[in-house]
Amino acid sequence: MTYLIGLTGSIGMGKSTTAKLFAEEGCAVWDADAAVHRLYSAGGAAVAPMGEAFPTAVLEGAISRDALKTVIADDPQALRRIEQIVHPLVAEDRLAFIRATEADIVVLDIPLLFEGGGHQGMDLTVCVSVPAELQRLRVLERGTMSEDQFEMIKSKQMPDAEKRALADRVVITDTLDHARQQVQSIVADVRQKLGNA
């Protein structure tokens, strides 16, 4: 039996690092963002249907995220159409990953786990979190976005407190060691359950 853990958390909370910690414990990790990247790359399953719907979004045989941003800015209905094309393909990618793995625990790294209702198919949900000030500091230190961009992204995500309230477990990523201890505890609990099943 494969045990499914849904991993989520807002921008700058340490989700990618936490996913790596689960991988270190022998869990198979599927990343929703990486799946979209595969689908958008040359030869990816999303290129043809997206190209049909939004011809200007395809450059050199792949979907350009910058061109997509322009499409979305120009057409308020575009995002919904993009989601209708991409979400089923992402779900197929996820299912293929789960079927192919031999790991006892599969961690599904899904940024919008609760927003999209994906938590309903999980055996356990885990939310990563840090205080708001540390979150802000982390994101701005990356140097990839302005404070305004960060606030805009944050405003579109479910508030951290809501995610924590919905999650079965919360991993505080204030330090790497603290995060690792919490991940090891979760994995040990799950493996004990699986051993007793």
Secondary structure as the mmCIF struct_conf table of DSSP 4:
data_model
#
loop_
_struct_conf.conf_type_id
_struct_conf.id
_struct_conf.beg_label_comp_id
_struct_conf.beg_label_asym_id
_struct_conf.beg_label_seq_id
_struct_conf.end_label_comp_id
_struct_conf.end_label_asym_id
_struct_conf.end_label_seq_id
HELX_LH_PP_P HELX_LH_PP_P1 THR A 2 THR A 2
STRN STRN1 TYR A 3 THR A 8
TURN_TY1_P TURN_TY1_P1 ILE A 11 GLY A 12
BEND BEND1 MET A 13 GLY A 14
HELX_RH_AL_P HELX_RH_AL_P1 LYS A 15 GLU A 24
TURN_TY1_P TURN_TY1_P2 GLU A 25 GLY A 26
STRN STRN2 ALA A 28 ASP A 31
HELX_RH_AL_P HELX_RH_AL_P2 ALA A 32 TYR A 40
BEND BEND2 SER A 41 SER A 41
TURN_TY1_P TURN_TY1_P3 ALA A 42 GLY A 43
TURN_TY1_P TURN_TY1_P4 ALA A 45 ALA A 46
HELX_RH_AL_P HELX_RH_AL_P3 VAL A 47 ALA A 53
HELX_RH_3T_P HELX_RH_3T_P1 PRO A 55 ALA A 57
STRN STRN3 VAL A 58 LEU A 59
TURN_TY1_P TURN_TY1_P5 GLU A 60 GLY A 61
STRN STRN4 ALA A 62 ILE A 63
HELX_RH_AL_P HELX_RH_AL_P4 ARG A 65 ASP A 74
TURN_TY1_P TURN_TY1_P6 PRO A 76 GLN A 77
HELX_RH_AL_P HELX_RH_AL_P5 ALA A 78 ALA A 100
BEND BEND3 ASP A 104 ASP A 104
STRN STRN5 ILE A 105 ASP A 109
TURN_TY1_P TURN_TY1_P7 PRO A 111 GLY A 117
HELX_RH_3T_P HELX_RH_3T_P2 GLY A 118 GLY A 121
BEND BEND4 ASP A 123 ASP A 123
STRN STRN6 LEU A 124 SER A 129
HELX_RH_AL_P HELX_RH_AL_P6 ALA A 132 ARG A 142
TURN_TY1_P TURN_TY1_P8 GLY A 143 GLY A 143
BEND BEND5 THR A 144 MET A 145
HELX_RH_AL_P HELX_RH_AL_P7 GLU A 147 LYS A 156
BEND BEND6 GLN A 157 GLN A 157
HELX_LH_PP_P HELX_LH_PP_P2 MET A 158 PRO A 159
HELX_RH_AL_P HELX_RH_AL_P8 ASP A 160 LEU A 166
BEND BEND7 ASP A 168 ASP A 168
STRN STRN7 ARG A 169 ILE A 172
BEND BEND8 ASP A 174 THR A 175
HELX_RH_AL_P HELX_RH_AL_P9 LEU A 176 ASN A 196
#
